Amino acid sequence: MDEIRRRFSEISQKYDQQRAYLIPCYNDFYSIALPLLKERKAGESLLDIGAGTGLFSYHIYQANPKLRFTLLDISPEMLEVAKERFAGLGNFQYLETDYSNKKLPGKYDIIVSALSIHHLENDEKAKLYERIYEALNPDGLFINADQVKGRTDALDNFYKESWKKAVIESGLDQEAIRNAFKRTELDRFAPLTWQLNELQKVGFTEVDCIYRYHNFVVMIGMKK
């Protein structure tokens, strides 16, 4: 996790401005789950794990500003950007910690993550899903907007090559492109079906993938 912390701390100031270049389906990816969050009752608690600069929480805040947000990340530099983004708002708090092998702090009505869990090995993902389930209150909701492995090697290669082509043609500067491609060395993609099964195995119901664009997905699980 030290390498992940280092790589993302280095790009903390540029992270947000590069997202639309690096995520071909940016608008849908960050907005598809918002109707589920907009309908939640006022005053509920939300934990964003691997929150980074708070980009996903920012979109959620636009849909439901009454939620109480806790942003958790391993990089203090990324969290500093989040603190600047939400400066002056009293319903945000921040935790600098490594969630990959620790119990999640507190209990929450909603737990979300975006483009973070795919850095974990599969056994770490499975154990994290257990801890997420334990940290959710009854009727809790988990949303994971992330990247997954294609069902076959051929499809996986197609998705990755299509993404590289889109990034090269996006207009992003060459140094940023090189760094983005370098960061893919940190990726540990797992198949979507396996992850949905793992969510069900730990107790989640209403488990589904509500959005997919190549290897970009948004999956959800409800806790009764």
Buried (B, 14 or more C-beta within 10 A) or exposed (E): BEEBBEBBBBBBEBBBEBBBBBBBBBEBBBBBBBEBBEEBEEEBBBBBBBBBBBBBBBBBBEBBEEBBBBBBBBBEBBBBBBBEBBEEEEBBEBBBEEBBEEEBEEEBBBBBBBBBBBBBEBEBBBBBBBBBBEBBBEEBBBBBBBBBBBEEEEEBEBBBEBBBEBBEEBEBEEEBBEBBEEBEEEEEBBBBEBBBEBBBEBBBEEBEBBBBBBBBBBBBBBBE
